[in-house]
């Protein structure tokens, strides 16, 4: 039996005593999104590059982790070897990633092992993630979780989620949400466990969030799932530096997958204009593209259609417009106008802020997501 079962609400609607409780998106997706949001937020987005997913089960979290810019290595650990092997397709590079190369260096190690035992290959990870894991553990294993995570691995960040038993009154349940659950904690019980952890490992702070809001009027019950975020104090306390973390290789390495990586030799200017060209091509070949075609068969793309995609390079529309005008002398195939400065009643001079290229090739493209 895996340490992380697919317990949770698999559809957006769940029968309850009072009717139907709706979750949009489903709660299991909300958990992945909540973890991703933390990893992409300050201060973590520049500090987390190596992540461990304990109780990885069907490997569903990986597709969220791979999209986070600074993460370049993931270790996925579960006690069910066959479950991991059956779901390898979830972590293998997609066809277009093989052809064009992935946008960063990325690898994943797949391990069969238990969180009750640390493995030396995980020493030095930046973040530990345990999504809906602890409720599947017997007491003897559960009691060793803090030791593995906080004594040996000592990540900068550790995230645990678990069902909120307070919320169960909304469901027509005779027992736990899943037949493999060994317990389900109320918010108070979960917080007590977490506070006991930081009393033993005072180098960490902990905070709490809810995931999966219930119907209006049930706020006093909390959310469907509860999440604890443990953060290593910066700088750590002195005793954090003296702990012996020598451990063995206790896990079975099932497979290592390296994503194909193509070194991007373009400078920032070229990246910017390639992105502009790509976005314009997508816009004018879409079903709404015809509305942007002028009488002279050229296209006038409103600034706000582009700037939302290009914030990485140009945080404001004004900067984008000035930047493109500046580069127009280099014959870049871009055509843009400011929607706020133009109206149908204005003359042709309204296009003075338009950058044109004599020929814009219209090619229909299919992109995998």
Secondary structure, DSSP 4 states (H G I P E B T S, - for coil): --SS---S--SSEEEETTEEEE-SS-HHHHHHHHHHHHHHSTTGGGT--EEEEET-TT-TTHHHHTTSTT--EEEEEES-HHHHHHTGGGTSPPHHHHHH-BSS--EEEEEE--TTS--GGGTT-SEEEEES-GGGS-HHHHHHHHIIIIIII--SEEEEEEE-GGGGGGB--SS-SSTT-S----HHHHHHHHHHHHHH-TTEEEEEEEES--STT-GGG--SEEEEEEEE-SSPPGGGGS--------SEEEEEEEPPB------HHHHHHHHHHHHHHHHHTSTTGGGGB-TTS-B-EEHHHHHTT-TTT-SSHHHHHHHHHHHGGGT----EE-GGG--TTS-GGGGGG----S-----------
